[in-house]
Amino acid sequence: MYQEILAFILSTVGWVLVSSTLPTDYWKVSSLDGTVITTATYWSNLWKACVTDSTGVSNCKDFASMLALDGYIQACRGLMIAAICLGFFGSIFALVGMKCTKIGGSDRSKGRIACFAGVNFILSGLCSLSACSLYAHQITSEFFDPLYVAQKYELGAALFIGWAGSLLCILGGSMLCFSIAGTKSHRQTKYIYKGAASHSHVSSYPRAQAKSVNQRPPPEYSDASKMQHFDKSAYV
């Protein structure tokens, strides 16, 4: 039960971190430095591109058309939305399937629900991990490409938050699945032990009874020994 609680906490925290990266501004950042201070900061995410001047005023421009976007941005949007949806359903199924809750039916059905929740968390972590890695790969490819003449960006804070949340989701989901597997193996071992003990008790009873019967001297032998002893005494 404690392992399930720890897995639920890790998975939920990871899902919250993954969800927070979707509206975060700084997926990629670039700065134009002047002689003394930074004159402008360019940053972008999955929904818009903005610039902030030295006075703190930001001017943003939303992406006009979804179909006109680059393929990696569309893929990252789909993967992040799928990760958030999978994590949401995983948290609900985890609450139903945990042993510390009173809903979900029998222990067997609760175990299946908890395992399904763990799979959802693992898939959520993999989706968000793929989205952040794809976006970071595009940034690094443009940054190190000598033929790329447009504005070059660096990795933003949202990518690191997404990676951390993805790892927590995968770790928590794996712990949920392993906790169910450990419970099943423990039950099978306990059942086998009880069956062996009952079998040994039943099979040992006739042996013990036969041993006690064999230990008793036959009545004819005992009577013969008494008569022989009586004859010797009479002769003397």
Disulfide bonds with the S-S distance in Angstrom:
Cys50-Cys60 2.04
